[in-house]
Amino acid sequence: MEFEVQYIEKFKVLFDAKKEKIRAFEGCSHLELWQDVRNKSTFMTYSYWENEEDLEKYRHSELFKNVWSQTKILFSDKPKAWSVQTLHQLD
């Protein structure tokens, strides 16, 4: 997600206020917010969902609609999203 510079702190406050509810949503087992080290306007959320159905339930929930309506007005560019699967993991 790319944000207008003047809205970065507003987004951080919004995420902080909603992160526990997002993480507690059925099927979400992990949630992180990442910020690019070089471009402070670039953020990404990283989350684990038990299955695609749980993620879709979240995307159609009132919680998501509320968070998204407040977030999308802060963007400076069209957001991008990916669903991926782990092929290898080393701990």
GUPA-215274 format. One line per field, with one value per atom (N, C-alpha, C): residue in one letter; atom name; x, y, z negated. Coordinates in steps of 0.2 Angstrom, whole numbers, plus 2048, in hexadecimal, padded with zeros to 3 digits. Example, Ala and Ser with C-alpha at 12.3 -4.5 7.8 and 13.67 -1.06 7.14 Angstrom:
residuo = (a:a:a:s:s:s) .
atomo = (N:CA:C:N:CA:C) .
px = (842:83E:842:840:844:840) .
py = (7E4:7EA:7F0:7F5:7FB:800) .
pz = (7D9:7D9:7D9:7DD:7DC:7D9) .
***
This chain:
residuo = (m:m:m:e:e:e:f:f:f:e:e:e:v:v:v:q:q:q:y:y:y:i:i:i:e:e:e:k:k:k:f:f:f:k:k:k:v:v:v:l:l:l:f:f:f:d:d:d:a:a:a:k:k:k:k:k:k:e:e:e:k:k:k:i:i:i:r:r:r:a:a:a:f:f:f:e:e:e:g:g:g:c:c:c:s:s:s:h:h:h:l:l:l:e:e:e:l:l:l:w:w:w:q:q:q:d:d:d:v:v:v:r:r:r:n:n:n:k:k:k:s:s:s:t:t:t:f:f:f:m:m:m:t:t:t:y:y:y:s:s:s:y:y:y:w:w:w:e:e:e:n:n:n:e:e:e:e:e:e:d:d:d:l:l:l:e:e:e:k:k:k:y:y:y:r:r:r:h:h:h:s:s:s:e:e:e:l:l:l:f:f:f:k:k:k:n:n:n:v:v:v:w:w:w:s:s:s:q:q:q:t:t:t:k:k:k:i:i:i:l:l:l:f:f:f:s:s:s:d:d:d:k:k:k:p:p:p:k:k:k:a:a:a:w:w:w:s:s:s:v:v:v:q:q:q:t:t:t:l:l:l:h:h:h:q:q:q:l:l:l:d:d:d) .
atomo = (N:CA:C:N:CA:C:N:CA:C:N:CA:C:N:CA:C:N:CA:C:N:CA:C:N:CA:C:N:CA:C:N:CA:C:N:CA:C:N:CA:C:N:CA:C:N:CA:C:N:CA:C:N:CA:C:N:CA:C:N:CA:C:N:CA:C:N:CA:C:N:CA:C:N:CA:C:N:CA:C:N:CA:C:N:CA:C:N:CA:C:N:CA:C:N:CA:C:N:CA:C:N:CA:C:N:CA:C:N:CA:C:N:CA:C:N:CA:C:N:CA:C:N:CA:C:N:CA:C:N:CA:C:N:CA:C:N:CA:C:N:CA:C:N:CA:C:N:CA:C:N:CA:C:N:CA:C:N:CA:C:N:CA:C:N:CA:C:N:CA:C:N:CA:C:N:CA:C:N:CA:C:N:CA:C:N:CA:C:N:CA:C:N:CA:C:N:CA:C:N:CA:C:N:CA:C:N:CA:C:N:CA:C:N:CA:C:N:CA:C:N:CA:C:N:CA:C:N:CA:C:N:CA:C:N:CA:C:N:CA:C:N:CA:C:N:CA:C:N:CA:C:N:CA:C:N:CA:C:N:CA:C:N:CA:C:N:CA:C:N:CA:C:N:CA:C:N:CA:C:N:CA:C:N:CA:C:N:CA:C:N:CA:C:N:CA:C:N:CA:C:N:CA:C:N:CA:C:N:CA:C:N:CA:C:N:CA:C) .
px = (804:800:804:803:806:802:805:801:804:7FF:801:805:80B:80F:80C:807:804:7FF:7FE:7F9:7FC:803:806:805:805:804:7FC:7F8:7F1:7EF:7F3:7F2:7F5:7FA:7FD:7F9:7F5:7F1:7EB:7E8:7E2:7E4:7EA:7EC:7EC:7F0:7F0:7EA:7E5:7DE:7DA:7DC:7D8:7DC:7E2:7E6:7E4:7E2:7E0:7D9:7D5:7CF:7D0:7D5:7D6:7D9:7DE:7E2:7DD:7D8:7D3:7CE:7CE:7C9:7C9:7C4:7C4:7C9:7CE:7D2:7D9:7D9:7E0:7E4:7EA:7EE:7F5:7F5:7FC:7FA:7FD:7FC:802:805:80A:809:80C:80C:813:815:81C:81C:822:823:82A:82A:830:835:83B:841:843:842:844:83F:839:833:82E:82E:82A:823:821:81A:817:81B:819:818:812:811:80E:80F:80C:809:803:801:803:805:807:803:7FF:7FA:7FA:7F8:7F7:7F0:7ED:7E6:7E5:7E1:7E0:7DE:7DA:7D8:7D6:7D5:7D2:7CB:7C7:7C0:7C0:7C5:7C5:7C7:7CC:7CE:7C9:7C5:7BF:7BA:7B9:7B4:7B6:7BC:7BF:7BE:7C0:7BF:7B8:7B3:7AC:7A9:7AD:7AA:7AA:7A6:7A5:7AB:7AF:7B6:7BA:7BB:7BF:7BC:7B6:7B2:7B4:7B4:7B5:7BC:7C1:7C8:7CA:7C7:7C9:7C7:7C1:7BE:7C2:7C5:7C9:7D0:7D2:7D9:7DA:7D5:7D6:7D6:7D3:7D4:7DA:7DF:7E6:7EB:7E9:7EE:7F0:7F6:7F9:7F9:7F8:7F8:7F3:7F2:7ED:7F1:7ED:7F0:7F1:7F5:7F6:7F6:7F3:7F3:7F4:7F7:7F9:7F7:7F4:7F4:7F9:7FD:803:803:807:808:80F:810:817:81A:81F:822:828:82C:831:831:833:834:83A:83F:844:844:845:845:84C) .
py = (7FA:800:806:80B:811:817:81A:820:827:82B:832:834:837:838:83B:840:843:83E:838:834:82D:82D:827:826:82B:82B:829:82C:82A:823:820:819:815:817:813:813:818:819:814:815:811:809:807:800:7FE:802:800:7FF:803:803:7FD:7FA:7F4:7EE:7EE:7E8:7E2:7E3:7DD:7DA:7DE:7DC:7D8:7DA:7D7:7D0:7D0:7CA:7C5:7C7:7C3:7C0:7C3:7C0:7B9:7B5:7AE:7AC:7A8:7A6:7A9:7AF:7B3:7B0:7AE:7AB:7AF:7B4:7B9:7BF:7C5:7CB:7CF:7D2:7D7:7DD:7E3:7E9:7EA:7EB:7EC:7F3:7F6:7FD:7FD:7FF:7FF:803:801:805:80B:80A:810:815:812:816:816:81A:81A:81B:81C:81C:816:810:80A:805:802:7FD:7F7:7F1:7EB:7E8:7E5:7E0:7D9:7D5:7CE:7CA:7C6:7C2:7BB:7B6:7AF:7AE:7AA:7A9:7A1:79E:797:794:798:796:79C:79B:7A0:7A2:79E:79F:7A4:7A3:7A8:7AF:7AF:7B6:7B9:7B5:7B8:7BB:7B7:7B9:7C0:7C1:7C7:7CC:7CB:7D0:7D3:7CF:7D1:7D3:7D3:7D5:7DC:7DE:7E5:7E8:7E4:7E6:7E8:7E4:7E6:7EC:7EC:7F2:7F9:7F8:7FE:800:7FB:7FD:7FF:7FC:7FE:805:806:80D:813:811:817:817:811:810:813:811:812:819:81E:825:828:824:826:825:820:81E:823:822:827:823:81C:818:812:80F:809:803:800:7FB:7F4:7F0:7EA:7E4:7DF:7D9:7D3:7CE:7C7:7C2:7BC:7B7:7B2:7AF:7AB:7A5:7A0:79A:799:796:795:78F:78F:78A:787:78B:789:78E:78B:78F:78C:790:78E:792:78F:793:792) .
pz = (800:800:800:804:805:802:7FD:7FA:7FB:7FB:7FC:7F5:7F6:7F0:7EA:7EB:7E6:7E2:7E5:7E2:7DF:7DF:7DC:7D5:7D1:7C9:7C8:7CC:7CC:7CD:7D2:7D4:7CE:7CB:7C5:7C0:7BE:7B9:7BA:7C0:7C2:7C2:7C4:7C4:7BC:7B8:7B1:7AE:7B0:7AD:7AF:7B5:7B8:7B8:7B6:7B7:7B3:7AD:7A9:7AB:7AE:7B1:7B7:7BB:7C1:7BF:7BB:7B9:7B5:7B2:7AF:7B3:7BA:7BE:7BF:7C0:7C1:7C7:7C6:7CB:7CB:7C8:7C9:7C3:7C4:7BF:7BE:7C3:7C2:7C6:7C3:7C7:7C5:7CB:7CA:7CE:7CC:7D1:7D2:7D9:7DB:7DE:7DD:7E0:7E4:7EA:7EE:7EB:7EA:7E7:7EB:7F1:7F6:7F7:7F9:7FA:7F5:7F0:7EA:7EC:7F2:7F4:7F6:7F6:7F9:7F3:7F2:7ED:7F0:7EC:7EE:7E8:7E8:7E3:7E5:7E0:7E1:7DC:7DF:7DA:7DC:7D8:7D9:7D8:7DD:7DC:7DD:7D9:7D8:7DF:7E3:7EA:7EE:7F4:7F8:7F6:7F4:7F2:7EC:7E7:7E2:7E4:7E8:7EB:7EF:7F3:7F6:7F2:7EC:7E7:7E4:7E3:7E0:7E5:7EC:7F1:7F2:7F0:7F1:7EA:7E5:7DE:7DD:7D8:7D6:7D4:7D0:7CE:7D4:7D9:7DF:7E2:7E3:7E6:7E3:7DC:7D8:7D8:7D8:7D8:7DF:7E4:7EB:7ED:7EB:7ED:7EA:7E4:7E1:7E3:7E6:7E9:7F0:7F4:7FB:7FD:7F9:7FA:7F9:7F6:7F4:7F9:7FE:803:808:80A:810:816:816:81C:81B:820:81F:81B:816:812:816:814:817:811:813:80E:812:80E:810:80B:80D:809:80B:807:808:804:806:802:801:7FB:7F9:7FD:800:803:7FF:7FC:7F7:7F1:7EC:7E6:7E2:7E0:7DC:7D6:7D0:7CA:7C6) .
***
